[in-house]
């Protein structure tokens, strides 16, 4: 009798194993691979509304999901507690909530923090959190590497690897905010990190819309700035697609010097670039920022300042003067402080608003032109 019971118990156990195996096999088939899932962080509000309808959710759920992602800084769908368990499970099956992997954080003596992120394909990008008097500014990347080849920029020397997706651009903001004691103090964003933003136009525009959208991160348009080396066709489109600030990396007031410093000038010389800036649709009260990296003996003479003032005549402009930041292999150097002040005074005499920008994070290679997307040595 006991032998029969034992045999029946074994049969029952084997049946349970079979059912379990079949169930596991079925679940593994129905659970989509990660790369086949929708990148929900990379969609705008209207795309999200349409997509949630395809998986059986009401359209108003789109705003709730985006609130969790962009304001709640959620890293999983299970954190979205105002959605039902079934809805959260459905989202997990159909969508990915891609999160950048933080590989390293370096902290400067001045409080600047450089975040090194590893992308899913093993590429690296950097974002820099800069402390200001009463807030923080975050400098984010739009590409891994850069193809523009500016002579003074370390990123360009790394070569171009790939464009970032809209979610990878926006997630730099999310992950840095998650690391902060008071995320609300991050109020200003600049797309001045690795890469040329306008060379990754569609992804950057979508990311900016998610950054400034009321149902996204809700940053003020006035506190988001995109910097370009001068891709003229995209500059003209940019002002019509979004209303954030434009900065132009100028660095010379004559074509010969700019050709030497910035290869893009061969394609879009100063006459073409300035014409685009004059056509740029500025919102009321705004100006275009012209960034000018001062390089000893190259573009820092009095005649360079006079030429720059003439070049910018008729444009609603302000000028940021930036002393060249040194890096390994660079055969140029910044001018003295006295020379920078003299250059500034000439522009002020021509009635321009001019600031000499103090470089922060230089000791951790986090300043303008120093980003390389690599771990710290040693």
Secondary structure as UniProt FT lines:
FT   HELIX           2..30
FT   HELIX           34..36
FT   STRAND          38..39
FT   HELIX           40..42
FT   HELIX           45..54
FT   TURN            55..56
FT   TURN            59..60
FT   HELIX           61..66
FT   HELIX           67..71
FT   HELIX           77..79
FT   TURN            81..82
FT   HELIX           85..94
FT   STRAND          95..96
FT   STRAND          101..107
FT   TURN            109..110
FT   STRAND          113..118
FT   TURN            120..121
FT   STRAND          124..131
FT   STRAND          136..139
FT   STRAND          143..145
FT   TURN            151..152
FT   HELIX           154..157
FT   STRAND          160..163
FT   HELIX           166..179
FT   HELIX           183..185
FT   STRAND          186..191
FT   HELIX           197..200
FT   HELIX           201..212
FT   TURN            214..217
FT   HELIX           221..223
FT   STRAND          224..228
FT   HELIX           232..241
FT   STRAND          245..249
FT   HELIX           255..261
FT   HELIX           264..267
FT   HELIX           270..279
FT   TURN            284..285
FT   STRAND          288..294
FT   TURN            296..299
FT   HELIX           302..311
FT   TURN            312..314
FT   STRAND          317..323
FT   TURN            328..329
FT   HELIX           337..349
FT   TURN            350..351
FT   STRAND          353..357
FT   HELIX           362..364
FT   TURN            368..369
//
